[in-house]
Each structure stands twice: as structure tokens, then as C-alpha cells.
Amino acid sequence: MKQSGDYITEEKKKALEKELKELKGPKRKEILENLEYAKSLGDLSENAEYHQTREDQGKLEERIKRIEKILQDSQVVSGGGGEEIEIGSKVIVKKNGENEEKTYQIVGSEEADMSLGKISNRSPFGEALFGKKKGDSVTFKTPNGEVNYKIINVS
């Protein structure tokens, strides 16, 4: 598995497909109905509702294109479970000089969410961890300087 590829989990793929279906169906229909209503209000040059609805329509279409591109370009992985860190791996690390252990999961950039402990394979931390094993140490640069972690476990 290449570190720099675009990856999503099966779970994320299903969520994106569900969102796409919603956007292409009910949401698109709702915007078209709002557009028709706004047109019925008269002069389009000074019609704030019409302009807002057109803006909403543009955002909706951009999101649809973005999801379609993600689904087309990304490789679906189940990943993790091996000894070597890859997409899908759960990693327990300890910062050098501290006792607290933290658990992270390596995910594709579309799923990254630090608050949930999901770090991107393309982030400095994700890049440093990729391909490493239990017992290894990693160092990477942050805006506040270099940070060192020891890998406690990989699953």
C-alpha cells in the first residue's frame, strides 16, 4: 500500500454514497422548488431569495462533484491488523518524557479528525508512523519543534 495514495474506509464510502444519494435526490429537488418560488417573487436583479437559492444550488452541485471525485479516485481499504502501520491501523503511542498513552487510527485525508483520534496518512505524524512497527520510535517536526513518540502497540 502506497503511503501517499487517496484512501477511504468502507464505512466512509457508505457514508459518502448515502450523502450523495440525499444530495442528488431530496436536496436537489428542494433547491429547485425554492428557485421556482424565488422566481415567482418578481424582479430577479433585486431578489435576495433568488440569489441565495442560486448560491445554495452552486454549493450543492460542488459538493456532489467533490463526493463523486472522492468515490472515483479513492481506494477503499479495510486495512490495519498487521504488525506494520498502514491505512486503517490503530496505533498506541507515548510521547517521550510523558506517561500518557494515546491511541490513533491512520486514515485517508478525507476521514482525518484529530478530535476522534483519526490522523491522515499525509500529515507529518501519519507520515512518520507509516511503515513503522511496535517498539519503534518516530520523530517529526511541528510548528513548536520536533516531537518524539514511541510506538507501544499496533493493531
C-alpha positions in Angstrom: 0.0 0.0 0.0 1.4 3.4 -1.0 1.6 5.9 1.7 0.7 8.9 -0.5 -2.4 7.4 -2.1 -6.0 8.5 -1.6 -7.8 6.1 0.8 -11.2 5.8 2.4 -12.6 3.0 4.6 -15.6 1.0 3.7 -17.5 2.9 6.4 -16.6 6.3 4.9 -17.5 5.0 1.4 -21.0 4.0 2.5 -21.5 7.4 4.3 -20.4 9.3 1.2 -22.7 7.2 -1.0 -25.6 7.9 1.4 -24.9 11.6 1.3 -24.6 11.7 -2.5 -28.0 9.9 -2.8 -29.5 12.5 -0.4 -28.0 15.5 -2.3 -28.9 14.2 -5.8 -32.5 13.4 -4.7 -34.4 15.3 -2.0 -31.9 18.2 -1.6 -31.7 18.9 -5.3 -35.5 18.8 -5.6 -35.8 21.1 -2.6 -33.5 23.7 -4.1 -35.3 23.6 -7.5 -38.6 24.2 -5.7 -37.1 27.1 -3.8 -35.7 28.5 -7.0 -39.1 28.4 -8.7 -40.7 30.1 -5.7 -38.0 32.8 -5.7 -38.5 33.4 -9.4 -42.2 33.9 -8.8 -41.5 36.8 -6.4 -40.6 39.0 -9.4 -37.6 41.2 -10.4 -34.6 38.8 -10.2 -32.0 41.6 -10.1 -33.1 42.7 -6.7 -34.4 39.3 -5.4 -32.3 38.3 -2.4 -34.1 34.9 -2.1 -33.4 34.1 -5.7 -29.7 34.9 -5.4 -29.4 33.0 -2.1 -31.0 29.9 -3.6 -28.7 30.1 -6.7 -25.7 30.3 -4.3 -27.1 27.3 -2.4 -27.5 25.4 -5.7 -23.9 26.1 -6.6 -22.7 24.8 -3.2 -24.8 21.7 -3.6 -23.5 20.9 -7.1 -19.9 21.5 -5.9 -20.4 19.1 -3.0 -21.9 16.5 -5.4 -18.9 16.8 -7.7 -16.5 16.5 -4.7 -18.1 13.4 -3.4 -18.2 11.8 -6.9 -14.5 12.6 -7.3 -13.6 11.1 -3.9 -15.5 7.9 -4.7 -13.9 7.7 -8.1 -10.3 8.4 -7.1 -10.0 6.8 -3.6 -9.1 3.2 -2.9 -11.3 1.5 -0.3 -9.3 -0.2 2.4 -10.1 -2.4 5.4 -6.5 -2.1 6.5 -4.9 -2.4 9.8 -4.4 -5.5 11.9 -0.8 -6.2 10.7 2.5 -5.6 12.5 3.4 -2.7 10.2 1.5 0.6 10.4 -0.6 1.3 7.3 -4.0 2.8 6.5 -6.6 1.5 9.0 -4.0 0.6 11.6 -4.7 1.6 15.2 -1.6 2.8 17.0 -0.9 3.3 20.6 1.9 5.8 21.2 3.6 7.5 24.1 5.3 10.9 23.8 8.9 10.8 25.0 9.1 12.2 28.5 5.4 11.6 29.3 3.5 8.7 30.8 0.2 9.1 29.0 -0.6 6.8 26.1 -2.7 7.9 23.2 -4.5 5.9 20.6 -4.7 7.0 16.9 -6.0 5.4 13.7 -4.3 6.1 10.4 -6.9 7.1 7.8 -7.0 8.8 4.4 -7.1 12.6 4.4 -10.9 12.6 3.8 -11.5 11.0 7.1 -8.9 12.7 9.3 -10.4 14.1 12.5 -7.9 14.7 15.4 -10.8 15.0 17.9 -11.7 11.4 17.1 -8.1 10.3 17.1 -8.1 9.8 13.3 -4.9 11.1 11.7 -4.2 11.4 8.0 -1.6 9.3 6.3 -0.4 12.6 4.7 0.0 14.5 7.9 3.5 14.8 9.4 2.6 12.5 12.2 0.9 10.0 9.9 3.9 10.1 7.5 6.3 9.5 10.4 4.3 6.5 11.7 3.6 4.9 8.3 5.6 1.6 7.8 6.8 1.5 11.4 6.3 -1.3 13.9 5.7 -1.8 17.6 8.7 -0.7 19.6 9.9 1.8 17.0 10.4 5.5 17.8 9.4 8.3 15.4 10.3 11.9 15.2 8.6 14.6 13.2 8.5 18.4 13.0 5.7 20.6 14.3 5.5 24.4 14.4 6.8 24.1 18.0 9.8 22.0 17.1 10.5 18.3 16.8 8.3 15.8 18.7 9.3 12.2 19.5 6.9 9.3 20.1 7.5 5.6 21.0 5.1 3.1 19.4 3.6 1.0 22.2 1.3 -1.2 20.1 -0.1 -1.6 16.5 -3.4 -3.4 15.7 
